[in-house]
Each structure stands twice: as C-alpha cells, then as structure tokens.
Amino acid sequence: MKTYLALILSCAAVLATGPGSVIPDQFSPLYQALEEDLRQAGQLYPFEKGNAPLVAPNLCLAASIFSPAASDSQRWQDLLETLDAFKAMGMKAVLVQMMAPDLALGDTGTLIDFYQRLAREIHARHMKLYVEHFVNIPFQPNMASGAQDHKAPDARTDLQDDPQGRTRFLKILEQEVTQIYREIKPDYLSVLTEPEVAIHQSLHLTFPAAELADWVGGVSTRLKATGASPNTLLGAGGVTYEPEDFVLKVAQQTNLDYVDIHLYLLKMKGEDQVAKLAGLVHKIRETRPGMKVTIGEAWLLKQTKEGPKATIPEIFARDNFSFWSPLDQQFLSLLMGIAQKENISVVVPYFSQYFFTYYTFGDAESSKLPPWPGSVRVSWNKALQAVRSQKFSTTGKAMSALLDDARK
C-alpha cells in the first residue's frame, strides 16, 4: 500500500510541473539519485498534518547587498507585494540577510531607515522578521546583483590573518549586530552563521571554534544587558557540512536563545546530512534541553556523487529550471517533516523566487540568464511578474498546501 501511494504521489508531482518539465538527459542520473535520497529521508521524516514550524521565506531583494529601497520607489512596492504574496501563501515570517560590512562601512543611516520601514511593514502583516547577519563573501563589492546597483565597501585590505586583522573583523561584526539589535529590533537575529565557509575559507581568517563561540556569547550578553530589544531572540550556528565544534560550543552560551543549522545537501562524501542535522539537534539538547533550533537556510542543492561535475556557481544555477520542481516539493515536505519530528522552531526556504516561477530548460529565455550569482537578481525580476498578481509555481502551491495542512 505504501509503495502504491508513493507511486501515485510521484506521478502527481511530475504531472504538476506542466510544460518544460522533461528531465534533460544529462541530469537524469542526478535527478534519480536525488529522488531516491529524498524518498529514503522522507520515510524517516514524513510530514503530518498539524504542528508546523514558523516558515520564513527569503525576502531576497531586501538583502543589504542591494540598494536600500526609497519609500516612493518601484523596488519598495515590489518588496511590499512580495510580503503580501508570502502572506497569501500562509507564511508568517520572512528572512532578511544583512551583510557585513554593509552597515558598518556603508551608508548606515539610509540602510537603518530602510530596515526600520521594512520591519514596520512586516509586523503590520502580523509576520515575524528573521535576520541573518552574514559575511559578504568575499567581504568585497556585491556579487549577487545583476544590475550592480549597490557595492559594499571592500574591507579586505584591513583584514590580514593576524591579531589586529581578526580583532578588526570582530569589531565590525559586533558594531553591525548592535545596530540591528538596537535600531531594527528583529524577532530573530542570527549573530554569526557558517563561520567555516564565510570566515575561514573565504576570508582566510583563522579563529578557533571556542574563540568564536565565546565571542558570540559575549556579544549576546552585552546586547541583552542594554535592554534595547528584549523581545529579540539571538542565535548563531553553521551549515551541516562544516565541523560541528562551533555549533556545539555555541549551544553552551547561556545568553543565546537558539542554534541555527543550515541544510542544503542530503548527502556529502557518503555522510547523511539529514542524519547529521538530527544528531546535532540531539547533542545540543543533551546539554541545553530547552534550546531552540532553527534551520535558517535550506534548499535542495542539485548535486550528488552521481551528478555531472560542476563548479558551485554552475550547481546553484541549476535551480532555475522547472524540471526540478517535483524534487523541490519533496524537499520542502521533508523539511517540514524534520521540523515536526525534531521540534525545529523556524525553517527558511532560501531560494524563494521559485515559489513564483522557474525557467524552461533550453529555451531562448533561459539561454539569456547570466552566470550565477548574477542570475539571482534576474530570476527575481522574472518572479516579480508573478508576485504582482499572486500567481504561484507548482512549488509555491505545494508549499502553501503544506502550510494549510499544518494548520489542520
């Protein structure tokens, strides 16, 4: 019976993708491998009605790497309409990324004003603001905007891997986190995430896990002592494939409210990343039984050992195409199932433009996409056409249905 039901659901998902959903030959082995990984994980974490986490899609165009939107601009209207579309889907929160060193070294006053306006609009819709304070990789001019409409200051010359450079880096981070906490007052604020990727690999700054965790704990203590935003929950964490030391040491910081774990891969080098995430959650709660856990970034990375070899930009660019929609839907169902079983407070579907639209692989429109990450802005511009009329892709409709079921 279960096998028959799984077959029906699989067929239904394929039919739901509509035109342009034929899997290209070069991706067929990868697709099948990911589908099997999702099937296996889904058996351990089936989504059930009721008991949903807070779901916070990425309000990508509000990230600090883009220009702050003036209150009379089309971009501001686009952001408000995106909020309305997310709310129509059943979302009760949004993610906004604020990147270092944009607030510390950029046009701080304009950015703070923009985020204060945005926070008011989010809260007016009875939604939560989940802020991820991230490091602009590689701490240099913006890489994600196709239009190159904003450039973060280039601070690399000040950041040598020596005591002075490392101290300067942490001062910038704390300055920004303090501004966010005091002046924007989000509901959730991830102080630092993915340190191995953002700090060690990209900036080549070496910090022992214990030192960074203690720094996070110290910042959290100092922020809470101000009393400036008593309702803001503070967190920190990393992605599943980073060394676990930082996450586990962060969980021991008594003034931290949650640990943030990111999930993109199902398996990496033979290691089950879903099982690793669950294992981290269990270890955290052995030490801190009441500690909240969030999944502050998540999407299905279209790569396995069976997949064609590709660079990271090439792998992320695969997300654009509609033939992946059935797998994206299965991943979102898995994400909700994990959140239910492991008592995860918030989940963030990161590449949320695909709730509105995809590209058809191989057609004339998709052939004009710039290389990733420049394609991010372009794909969002396409998504905005659907946002304005609150039209959703099959993935968006599936996500909305999951939220409806969760409320039953």
N, C-alpha and C positions, 0 to 999 in steps of 0.2 A: 504493500500500500504506500509506504513512504517513497519507494523508488518511483512508483507511478505518479505520485503527487509532484515529486521533484521534476519529472519529465514534463508534466503539464506546465509547471511554473517556468521552466527553462524555455519551453516553446513560446509561452506567452510573452516572456521578456524579449525574445528575438523578434516576434511579430510586432511588438510595441515600438521597435526602433524606427519602423517605417522606411521610406526611401533612403538609399545611401547607406544601408546598414550591412551590406555584404562585406564579409571579412576579407581583406586583401590577402593573397596567397602568402606573402612574406611574413604576415603576422599571425597566420593560422596556428602554427605550433605554440607561439607565445599565448595566444588567446586561450587555447585549450588548456595549457598549463595553469594559467591564472584561474580559469574557470574551475579546474579541479581543486586548486588551493582554496578557493572561496567555498566550494562545496564542503570540503573537509572542515574548514574553520566554522562554517555555518552550522554544521551538525553539533559542534560543541557550544556554540553561542547562537541558538535560534532566537529570533525576535518574537516576542509575545505581546499581546495587547496589554496596555496599561503600563504604568511605571516607566516614564520616559525621562531621559536627562534633559537639561537645557541644551537646545541646539542653536549654535551661533555661527551662521554662515559668514564668510569673509566679505566684508564691505571693502573690496579691494581698492576702489578708486578713492577711498578716504585715507589710504596709507600716506605717511608723511613723505614718501619719495615722489609723490605727485604734488602739484601746486595746490596750496590751500584754496578752496572754492569761495569766492566772494558771494555774499548773500543774494546778489542780483544776477548771478551767472547761470548759464545753462548747466554747468557742472554741478552746482548746488541743487538745482532742480532735479538733475539725474540722480543724485545721491538720495534725495527725499523720495523719489519714485521707486528707487531700489529698496529703500526701507519699507515702503508700502507693499511692494511685491513680496518681500520676505515675510512680512506680517500676514499677507493673504495666503501664503503657503502654510502658515501656522507656526512660524518661527517666533521665539520670544527673546532673542538676543542676537547680537552681531559682534563679530571680531573686527577690531581696527588695529592695524600694525603701526606703531610709532618707532621709527628707526633712529638709532644713534649714528651720527651726531647731529641729526637734523634740528632737534630742539636746542641743543647746547650751542651749536655754531651757526645755525641758520637764522632765518627771520623769526625769532622766537615769539614776538608779540603777535604777529599775524597768524602763526600756527596755533597758538594758545586760543586766540579769539575764534578761529575756525573750529577747533575741537570743543570749545565750550558751547558754541551754537549747535554743533552736531550732537553733543551729549544731551542737550535740552530736547532736541527733536527725537532722539532715541527714547528717552524717558517719557516724553509726551505720548508715545505709542505704546507705553507700558512694556517696553523691551529693556533688556539689560545690555550694558556696554562692557565687553570683554576686551581689554587692551593687552596686546603682546608687545612688550618693549624688546625689540630685536636689534641686532647689529647690522648696519647696512653693509652687506658683503660686496666688494671688499673694502668697506669704510671709505668709499670714494663716490664720484658722481653716479647718479641714479642709473641703474641698469634696466629697470622694468618698464619705463615709459617709452612707447613707440614714438611719441611726439617730442620726447626730451624736453618736457615743459618745466622741469624742476631739477636742479642739481644740488645734491647735498655737498657740503664742504669736504674737501679732501684733506683728511687729518693724518694720512699715513706717515708723512714726514715727521710727525711728532711722536710716533708710536714705535720706537725701537724696543726690541725684546730685552730690556734692561730694567732695573728698579724704577728709574724715572719714567720710562715709557709705560710700564704697566700701571704705575700709580696714576699717571695722567689719564689713561684709559678708564680706570675705575672711577676717577673723579667725574669724567664726562658722563658715564653711565648713571652715577648717583645724582648728579645735577639734573639730568633729564627725568629720572624716576621721581625725584622730589617735585619737579614742576608738574608732572602728570598727576601725582597724588594730591598735591595742594590745590591745583587750579582747575583740573579737569574732572577729578573725583569719579573715576570709573567704578563699576561694580566689582570687576575683577581686574587685577593688574599683575601680569607676569613680569617680574623684575628682570629675569635673565633666563633665556632658553637656548638650547642647542649649543652649549659652550665649545664642544669639541669641533663642530662644524664652523661656527661663526668666529670663534676666537683663535683656537689652535691651528686649524687647517687653513683658514682664510687670512687671518692677521698675523699668524706665526708668533703669537704671544703665548708664553708658557706659564700657566697657572696650575698648581696642584689642585685637585678636586676639593680638598679640605679647605684651602685658602679661599676659593671662590664661594663655597658653601657658607663659610664663616662671614664672608663679605655680604652675601645675600641676607644672612641672619642679622648682621649689624645694621644694614640699610633698613630692613623691616622694623627692627626695634626703634631706630631713630625716627622713622616715618610715623609709627603709631604713637610715639611719645609726643608728637606735635598735636595730635587730636584733630588735625585738619580735615580728615575724611574718614571718620570712624566706621562707615559702612563699606569701605573698600576692602575686599579680600585680596591678600598678597600671596603670590605664588612664584615658583621657579621650577625648572626641570630641563628635559632634553628629549631627543629622539631615540627610539628604541635601539637603534644600531650603534649608538655611542656607548662608551664604557659606562657601566651603571653606578660607579662610585659617586659621581656628583649628585645624581638623583637621590641615592640613599642617604648621603650626608645632608642634602638639603632638607630631607624629610625630618631630620633631627633638630632643625632650627625651630625653637619654641614659638617665635613670633610670626612664623609663616603659616598661612591658612590652607594652602593646597599645593600639591605637586602636579606639575604639568608634564605629560608624556605624549610625544608626537608619534603618529603611526602612518607610514607610507608603504612600507613593504610588508608582504605576508611572510616571505622567506628571504633570507640573505645568507649566502655561503653555507647553506644547509641548516641554518638556525631558524626556527619558527619564531617570527617576530610577535605574533599574537600571543603565543605562549610566554615569550619574554616579557611582554607588557603585563600579562596577568601575574607572572612571577614577581615583577617589581611591585605591583599593587599589593600583593600578599606580604612581601618583605616590609614595605612601608607600614602596613597596618599591624604588623607584629610589633613594631617599635612605637607607632602612633595610631592606636586603634580608631581614633576619631578623625584622622586626617582625610580631608577631601582630596580627590584626584580628578583632574581634567584631562581631556585629550584635546589640547589646544591647537593642533593642526592634524588633519587626516585627509588623505585621498589615496586612491589606488594607483601606485606607481606602475606603469606599464612595462615591467621588466622582470624577467626571471633568468635562471641559467639557460633555459631553453630559447630565450629571446635573441634576436639578432643583436650583435654588439653595437653599442652606440654611446655617444657622449651624454652627459647629464642634460644639456640643452635639447639634444635630439630626443631623449626619453620623455622629458616633460612636454615637448611639442606634440607627442602622440595623443595627449589628452584631448586635443581639439576635435577629434573625429567621431562621428555619430555611431560607428560600428562598435565602439566601446561601451555604449550606453547600458546594455544589459549587465556588463560587469560592474560598472559604476553603481547601478542599482543594487546589485548583490552586495557590494562592499558597504554601501550605506546601511543596508539591512543588518549586515554583520556588525557594523559599528554600533548600531543601536542595541543589538543583542549583547555585545561586550559590555556596553554601558549598563544595561539592566543587570547582568549577572555579577559584574564586578563593582556595582554601585558607583559608577562614574558620574560626577556632578554635571559636567559640561562636555559636549563634543563639538568640534569645529570642522565642518566640511569645507576644505580650504579653497578648492578651485570652483567657487560657487557660480561662476558665469555659465557653467554647463547645466545649471538648473533652468536656464532660459534658452540656450541654443548651442548647437555644435556646427561643425563644418562637415561637408561631404567629402570623403577622401578622394583625391584625384581630380576634383572638378576645378574649373577656372578660378573660382573664388578662393579656394584653399591654396592654390598654387601661388597666390599673391601674399600669403602670410609671411611676415619677416621671421627671421630666426628667433627662437625663444632666448631671452625673456622679452624681446621687443614685441612678440606676438601677444603677450598678456594684455596690453592696452588695446590692441586691435581686436582681440576676441571679445573684450569687454564692450567696446564700441558696437560690435555686432549684437551682443547680448542686450544692450540698452534699447535696441529697436523692439525687442520682445518685452522688456521691462515696462516700457511706457504703456503697453496695452495689457500688461499682466498675463502674457502668454508664456506657458512653461513647456520645456522639453519633456520628453518621456522620463528623464531622470528627475526633473523637478516635480513632475506629477507623482512619481513613485515616492519621493521624499515627503511630499505633502500627505500622501496616503499613509505613510509610516507614522507621521505625527498625528493624523486623525485616529489611527488605530491605537496609538499610545494613550490617547485621552479616554479610550473606552474602557 
